[in-house]
Amino acid sequence: MKILTHKMCSGWKKYAIGVVYFITNKINGGLYIGCTFSPNIRFYRHTYDLRCGKHVNKIMQADYNEYGEEAFEIEIHTAELSKTGFYTEEYYENKHKLFNLERQLILSLNPKYNIHKYYADPSKKAFELYG
């Protein structure tokens, strides 16, 4: 699976970085939108689970099985650095900003691979959903 990087990702080792990312099926246009503060681990987990045929998202897994790994790419849409590190005020502000952006993108783009229904209630803010 091809991973397209972002200019801010050079700071992954030094800083807490959060990203909103897309997993795109280049053949049928299927899209998954996610958010993580451990991009390397999260991208590895998606790739590993798909390769093993055990991804929790059965729709994405079926398309992966049909079209193969080369049909998919992971692209970072937005990245936020927390230069003060994890679990600081800056980190939590970035976390809420990214969760809200993820939610807005899911609601506006209605991606094929995002299967959770908790985004359907627009009266809730993302931090209420994530705790």
ABEGO torsion letter per residue (X at the ends): XBBBBBAAAAAAAABBBBBBBBBBBAAAGBBBBBBBABAAAAAAAAAAAAAAGABABAAAAAAAAAAEAAABBBBBABBBBBAAEBGBAAAAAAAAAAAAAAAAAAAAAGBAABABAAAABAABBAAAAAX
